[in-house]
Amino acid sequence: MAVRRITDSIRYRGGLVAAAVLPELLVSAVTVAMRHKAKIGAFPNILKPKTFNERVLHRMLFDRRPILTQLQDKYAVRDYVRERLGEGVLPKLYWVTKHPSDIPFDDLPRAFVVKPTHASAWYRLVSDKAALDRQALIERCEFWLTQNYYLVEREWVYKHIEPRILVEEYVNDGTGPDPVRYKIFVFHGNARIIEVGVGTPGQARCGFYGRSWDKLPAFFPGWREIDGELARPKHLADMLAYAETLAGGLDFIRVDLYDTDAKVYFGELTTCPGGGTTLYSPPAFDRDLGEMWSA
């Protein structure tokens, strides 16, 4: 029934999706719907989205604005950020290449970050290059370059990103190998929610905060929560202002930033958080975020 409704009724902003696109779109729709069912426990209403996850899925399937691809491209987005905030907020770019074997390791600082332009959560933080297996890292980068992340997650924004490898400045906020990650949800130009991750991704402690740094009664089931009070970021006002500047003209974007004693650093922009399958507790938080998007 769900599949028939999708094939019979797929529309975007009142216009029928081109017939030539339908087979691929159908594959993506069924894939993400089944994934949502497995993770959330129910099939999503993709055609008339209400929750945040459903709105993410709707964007993944139907929103083809070229700007979204630029924002998700970890190299192209640097121009976008530079135009709006200036060079100072960007981590230094040491190298960009399609040929990982030409990375000038000897010229790089002791610590740096290596990541592909066209994927999410793929990166290598090198804290001490003296202990680095360079050949293993080159091979990992070469593997990344062969992958199309769109085929992994069905997020259209990744489909046409040019695969490249970036070597960037390691941002050290003094909290450990992985800096604290501030992920600011900006709806219609207004920074509303801050998701915070402390520690190594995959093992991190997480929590949600309001723009006044009030801790919200929401969390990710199965993830460790942030215990007790988490110090207010030194440059919280700057982070909120930067996020709203970068989000200007967009219905939704998540702006990921780092805060250090000296200043705020840009991390990345995220157009489709969690691929539309993030489990929130309480479940009403998913709907609350969806209402912020639709407001």
C-alpha positions in Angstrom: 0.0 0.0 0.0 2.8 2.4 1.0 4.7 1.7 -2.2 1.5 2.1 -4.4 0.8 5.5 -2.8 4.3 6.6 -3.5 4.2 5.5 -7.2 0.7 6.9 -7.7 1.1 10.2 -5.9 4.8 11.3 -5.9 4.7 15.1 -6.4 6.9 18.0 -5.5 5.5 21.5 -5.1 2.6 20.6 -7.3 4.6 19.3 -10.3 4.8 15.7 -11.3 8.3 14.2 -11.1 9.7 13.4 -14.6 8.9 9.9 -15.7 12.5 9.3 -16.5 13.4 9.9 -12.8 10.7 7.8 -11.3 12.4 4.3 -11.3 15.4 5.7 -9.4 13.2 7.8 -7.2 11.1 4.8 -6.4 14.1 2.8 -5.4 15.2 5.6 -3.1 11.7 6.1 -1.6 11.2 2.4 -0.8 14.8 2.2 0.6 14.4 5.1 3.0 10.8 4.2 4.0 11.9 0.7 5.0 14.9 2.1 6.8 12.7 4.5 8.7 10.3 1.6 9.6 13.2 -0.5 10.9 14.7 2.3 13.0 11.6 4.4 14.1 9.0 1.6 14.1 6.6 3.1 11.6 6.5 3.9 7.9 7.0 7.6 7.3 4.5 10.0 5.7 6.9 11.2 3.0 4.3 12.9 0.9 2.8 15.0 3.7 5.6 15.1 6.3 5.0 16.2 9.9 7.9 15.0 11.9 11.5 16.2 11.5 12.6 12.8 10.1 9.8 12.8 7.6 10.8 16.3 6.4 14.4 15.2 6.1 13.2 12.2 3.9 11.0 14.5 1.8 14.1 16.7 1.2 16.2 13.7 0.3 13.8 12.5 -2.3 12.3 15.7 -3.8 14.5 18.8 -3.1 16.9 19.3 -6.0 18.1 22.8 -5.3 21.8 23.0 -6.5 22.6 25.1 -3.4 22.1 22.1 -1.2 24.8 20.1 -3.1 27.2 23.0 -2.7 26.5 23.2 1.0 27.1 19.5 1.5 30.3 19.5 -0.5 33.1 19.9 2.1 35.3 21.8 -0.4 32.7 23.9 -2.3 31.1 25.0 1.0 34.3 26.8 2.0 33.5 29.5 -0.7 30.0 29.8 0.7 31.3 30.3 4.2 34.0 32.7 3.1 31.6 34.9 1.3 29.3 35.2 4.4 31.7 35.1 7.3 35.2 35.6 6.0 38.3 33.4 6.0 38.9 33.6 9.7 36.2 31.1 10.7 37.5 28.3 8.3 40.1 25.8 9.4 43.2 26.1 7.3 43.2 24.0 4.2 46.6 22.3 3.7 45.9 20.2 0.6 43.1 19.2 -1.7 43.6 16.4 -4.2 42.1 13.6 -6.3 45.3 11.6 -5.9 46.0 10.8 -2.3 49.5 9.6 -3.0 50.6 13.2 -3.6 49.6 14.4 0.0 52.8 16.2 1.2 53.0 14.5 4.6 56.5 15.9 5.3 55.2 19.5 5.0 52.1 19.0 7.2 52.0 20.0 10.9 52.1 17.3 13.6 48.3 17.1 13.7 45.7 17.4 10.9 42.4 16.0 9.6 41.9 14.1 6.4 38.4 13.7 4.9 36.6 13.2 1.6 34.4 16.0 0.2 31.5 13.7 -0.7 30.5 11.7 2.4 29.4 12.0 6.0 31.3 10.8 9.0 34.2 9.6 7.0 37.4 11.2 8.3 40.8 10.5 9.9 42.0 12.6 12.7 45.8 12.4 12.8 47.0 13.6 16.2 50.7 12.6 15.6 51.9 12.1 12.1 55.1 10.5 13.4 52.9 7.5 14.4 50.9 7.5 11.1 50.9 4.6 8.7 50.9 6.8 5.6 50.3 4.0 3.1 47.3 2.8 5.0 45.8 6.3 5.0 46.5 6.7 1.3 44.7 3.4 0.6 41.7 4.5 2.8 41.5 7.8 0.8 41.6 5.9 -2.5 38.8 3.7 -1.3 36.7 6.8 -0.3 37.2 8.2 -3.8 35.7 5.2 -5.4 32.4 5.5 -3.4 29.3 7.4 -4.2 27.7 8.2 -0.8 24.3 8.7 -2.5 24.2 5.0 -3.2 24.9 4.3 0.5 22.3 6.6 2.1 20.1 7.7 -0.9 20.8 11.4 0.0 20.5 13.1 -3.4 22.7 16.0 -2.3 25.8 13.7 -2.4 25.1 12.3 -5.8 26.9 14.9 -7.9 29.6 16.1 -5.5 33.1 15.8 -7.1 35.1 13.3 -5.0 38.2 14.9 -3.5 40.4 14.5 -0.4 40.9 17.5 1.9 43.7 17.9 4.5 42.7 20.5 7.0 43.8 22.1 10.2 43.1 20.1 13.4 40.9 22.2 15.7 42.0 21.7 19.3 39.7 23.0 22.0 41.6 21.3 24.8 38.9 18.7 25.6 40.6 15.7 24.0 41.4 14.3 20.6 37.9 15.1 19.2 36.7 18.7 19.9 33.2 19.3 21.3 30.8 19.5 18.4 28.0 22.1 18.5 25.4 21.3 15.9 23.0 24.2 15.5 19.5 23.5 14.0 18.5 26.7 12.1 14.9 26.9 10.9 14.0 29.8 8.6 17.0 31.8 9.7 16.4 31.3 13.4 18.8 29.1 15.5 16.5 27.1 17.7 18.2 23.9 18.9 21.9 23.0 19.7 22.8 19.3 19.6 26.1 18.8 21.5 28.5 15.9 21.1 31.3 15.4 23.6 34.0 12.8 23.0 34.8 10.5 20.1 31.9 10.2 17.6 30.3 6.8 18.1 31.2 6.8 21.8 30.2 10.4 22.5 28.0 11.9 25.3 25.2 13.9 23.7 22.5 16.4 24.7 20.2 19.1 23.4 20.2 22.7 24.4 18.2 25.8 23.7 19.8 29.0 22.4 20.0 30.3 25.9 22.0 27.2 26.9 19.0 25.6 28.7 19.3 21.9 28.7 16.3 20.3 26.9 14.6 17.1 28.1 15.5 15.2 24.9 18.1 12.6 24.0 19.1 9.8 21.7 18.0 6.4 23.1 20.9 4.1 23.5 23.4 7.0 23.6 25.2 8.3 26.7 23.7 11.5 27.9 25.8 14.5 29.0 26.1 14.2 32.8 25.5 17.3 34.9 26.2 20.8 33.8 28.1 21.4 30.6 29.9 24.7 30.6 28.3 27.3 28.4 30.5 27.8 25.2 32.7 30.9 25.5 31.6 32.2 22.1 27.9 31.0 22.1 26.6 34.3 20.9 29.1 34.3 18.0 28.1 30.7 17.1 24.4 31.5 17.0 25.1 34.6 14.8 27.3 32.7 12.5 24.8 29.9 12.2 22.0 32.3 11.3 24.2 34.1 8.8 25.0 30.8 7.0 21.4 29.7 7.1 20.0 32.9 5.6 17.4 32.2 2.9 17.1 28.5 3.7 14.1 26.7 5.3 16.4 24.5 7.3 20.1 23.7 7.7 22.2 22.3 10.5 25.4 24.3 11.1 28.2 22.4 12.8 30.8 24.5 14.7 33.7 24.2 17.1 34.5 26.6 19.9 38.0 27.3 21.2 39.5 29.8 23.7 40.5 32.0 20.7 37.5 31.8 18.4 34.8 29.7 16.6 35.7 27.4 13.8 33.4 26.2 11.0 32.9 22.4 10.8 30.4 21.6 8.1 26.8 22.2 7.0 24.4 19.3 7.1 21.3 19.3 4.9 19.7 15.9 5.9 20.7 15.1 9.5 20.6 11.4 10.3 19.3 10.5 6.9 15.7 10.9 8.3 16.1 7.9 10.6 17.2 9.4 13.9 15.4 8.0 17.0 14.6 10.7 19.5 13.3 10.5 23.0 10.7 11.5 23.7 9.2 10.8 20.3 7.4 14.1 20.5 10.7 15.8 20.0 10.8 14.6 16.4 7.4 16.2 15.9 8.5 19.4 17.7 11.5 19.8 15.3 9.2 19.1 12.4 6.9 21.9 13.4 9.9 24.3 13.7 10.7 23.4 10.1 7.1 24.0 8.9 6.5 27.2 10.8 
